């Protein structure tokens, strides 16, 4: 429970969370329900298991799922935003195919979905706050030691233009442009709600239900089966616990002092050897866990806004520090293989 009672949105009112069946979104919903809110979650296909899960955890009349199959459709969000006091937009409105041939088309798809939600929210006087889930890549993915990220940092695809990139990435550009264009829309249209964003880095921790894809946590759990694909992530990222990330979304929603802010969810840098050592402690009898890369250095630098985020976690949730990578991995992995 939060340590501060003053809230921009008091507990009780309904909050809309998009992509409710996702890894981070499901934790956001869990935190909101714990804080006394009721939640309406969007899904792209019917998922009765999701309603059953939150019913079992929190009882009746606390969570409901609604179908929004395609964010790009005109008026896609008109019905689901009615009667809500806040919105947390987590779902990445990427095209359904994992093989994106046209990056510009993918970016347009994402931006259109974000704008559709903002427009629908602006027509509802009940909506006081809107929070977007972005990504650290929107601020610029560090490529070496000594980097610095601050609240005004943006990826090269925004600041320098996508045409100048040597190699284009649909995920990177969708995340960066999705957030950047949302800020531009808010600046231009001046809606009646406060707007904040959260930028998580490599997120680890518990997966709430077997039907929920583990996202970045899934990369780590695959190491338990000997899959070395995660080692190909370069440069090495920083980590953040999924509950810390979810709590920052809740803070962006209800904290009266968080206005027009980008909250950076970034705890500490890591190397794969550190993770492998922890996995072997958790599952000492698992002989399929691979050896880490022989040479690796952490991505050491400065994420200035993360200091602000850590302070907010302390003020509102009593956390003395970010959740450790050891605790995060223990929460996300069974003790026995």
C-alpha positions, -999 to 999 in steps of 0.1 A, spaced: 0 0 0 12 35 -7 28 56 20 11 89 8 -27 93 9 -29 123 -14 -37 112 -50 -47 128 -82 -71 99 -88 -85 85 -56 -89 48 -51 -123 34 -62 -127 49 -97 -121 27 -127 -89 27 -146 -84 14 -182 -53 -7 -189 -46 -17 -225 -30 -50 -234 -42 -65 -201 -29 -100 -208 7 -87 -212 36 -92 -188 40 -57 -176 3 -48 -180 -9 -77 -158 14 -65 -130 1 -29 -134 -34 -43 -130 -24 -62 -99 -9 -31 -83 -39 -10 -91 -63 -36 -76 -41 -37 -45 -44 1 -42 -82 -1 -43 -89 8 -79 -112 -12 -102 -98 -20 -136 -111 -25 -172 -85 -42 -193 -85 -44 -231 -76 -76 -250 -75 -83 -287 -93 -117 -284 -114 -132 -257 -94 -145 -227 -116 -159 -200 -86 -172 -181 -76 -136 -174 -109 -126 -159 -108 -159 -139 -73 -151 -126 -82 -116 -112 -116 -129 -100 -98 -155 -79 -72 -130 -66 -94 -100 -59 -130 -111 -59 -160 -100 -81 -165 -66 -96 -128 -55 -95 -117 -64 -130 -133 -67 -164 -119 -74 -198 -132 -57 -230 -124 -65 -266 -105 -40 -288 -93 -61 -317 -76 -34 -337 -63 -1 -323 -61 14 -357 -98 13 -364 -116 46 -361 -134 50 -327 -117 18 -315 -115 31 -279 -147 51 -278 -167 26 -257 -139 13 -234 -128 48 -222 -163 57 -210 -166 62 -173 -129 57 -165 -109 82 -145 -75 72 -157 -58 52 -186 -26 33 -188 -17 24 -224 7 -5 -223 -2 -24 -255 23 -20 -283 1 -14 -314 25 -32 -337 12 -51 -368 2 -86 -359 29 -102 -381 64 -106 -364 80 -101 -398 78 -63 -404 90 -55 -439 80 -19 -440 92 0 -409 75 32 -419 42 13 -421 47 -2 -387 55 32 -372 23 47 -387 3 17 -373 17 24 -338 13 61 -339 -23 59 -352 -33 36 -324 -18 59 -298 -35 90 -313 -68 71 -315 -66 65 -277 -56 100 -269 -85 114 -290 -110 91 -274 -97 100 -239 -99 137 -246 -136 135 -253 -143 121 -218 -145 146 -190 -140 118 -165 -105 110 -176 -80 129 -154 -47 111 -163 -33 91 -192 0 72 -189 19 56 -218 43 27 -215 73 36 -236 107 20 -236 143 30 -228 150 27 -265 128 58 -270 155 78 -251 183 63 -271 198 28 -266 234 33 -252 262 19 -273 292 22 -250 305 33 -216 300 68 -203 265 74 -218 241 98 -202 203 98 -205 181 125 -192 145 135 -194 150 152 -228 169 123 -244 154 109 -276 166 81 -299 183 91 -332 153 81 -352 135 110 -335 162 136 -331 182 128 -363 156 112 -385 151 75 -394 167 80 -428 200 86 -411 201 53 -393 225 27 -407 201 -1 -397 165 4 -390 145 -14 -363 107 -16 -362 106 -21 -325 130 8 -318 112 32 -341 77 22 -330 85 28 -294 104 60 -299 79 75 -324 49 62 -304 60 81 -273 73 112 -292 43 117 -313 20 112 -283 38 141 -265 34 162 -297 -3 154 -298 -8 164 -262 13 196 -267 -8 206 -297 -43 196 -285 -40 204 -248 -65 179 -235 -81 181 -201 -59 153 -186 -24 151 -173 0 130 -195 30 110 -183 51 82 -197 72 53 -182 103 40 -199 113 5 -187 146 -12 -195 152 -50 -195 124 -61 -173 126 -93 -151 105 -109 -124 75 -130 -118 51 -140 -145 16 -140 -130 -1 -167 -151 11 -194 -175 -9 -179 -203 10 -146 -200 40 -143 -223 71 -135 -202 84 -109 -226 120 -101 -216 118 -125 -186 111 -152 -212 146 -147 -226 161 -155 -192 140 -185 -185 151 -200 -219 186 -200 -206 175 -227 -182 169 -249 -213 204 -240 -227 191 -214 -252 219 -188 -256 199 -164 -277 198 -138 -249 236 -135 -251 232 -118 -285 217 -87 -269 242 -60 -275 249 -37 -259 242 -52 -225 212 -35 -210 203 -24 -175 176 -44 -156 145 -34 -137 120 -55 -117 85 -59 -132 68 -49 -99 90 -17 -97 79 -9 -133 43 -15 -125 44 7 -94 60 35 -114 30 33 -138 7 36 -108 26 66 -95 24 82 -129 -13 77 -127 -21 90 -92 8 111 -79 -3 147 -79 33 159 -82 41 139 -113 29 160 -142 42 159 -178 70 136 -168 90 107 -183 97 82 -155 127 60 -163 125 24 -149 162 15 -148 178 -1 -117 214 -13 -124 236 -26 -153 244 -63 -154 265 -88 -172 253 -123 -183 278 -140 -159 259 -124 -130 226 -138 -142 241 -173 -149 256 -174 -114 222 -166 -99 203 -191 -121 227 -219 -110 221 -209 -74 183 -211 -79 186 -244 -99 218 -261 -87 209 -294 -104 202 -279 -138 231 -290 -160 217 -273 -192 223 -238 -181 250 -225 -205 283 -208 -197 282 -170 -201 301 -152 -228 339 -152 -220 342 -114 -225 316 -89 -215 315 -55 -199 284 -38 -183 269 -8 -200 281 17 -174 267 52 -176 242 76 -161 204 75 -162 196 107 -144 158 104 -143 161 70 -126 171 88 -94 137 106 -95 119 73 -101 137 56 -72 127 85 -49 91 81 -59 91 44 -52 104 52 -17 78 80 -11 48 61 -23 57 24 -17 83 26 11 110 10 -11 145 18 2 160 8 -32 152 -8 -65 145 -45 -62 177 -65 -66 184 -87 -96 187 -117 -73 152 -112 -58 138 -105 -93 151 -137 -108 141 -157 -78 106 -144 -82 105 -153 -119 119 -188 -117 109 -220 -100 134 -234 -75 136 -267 -93 140 -273 -130 
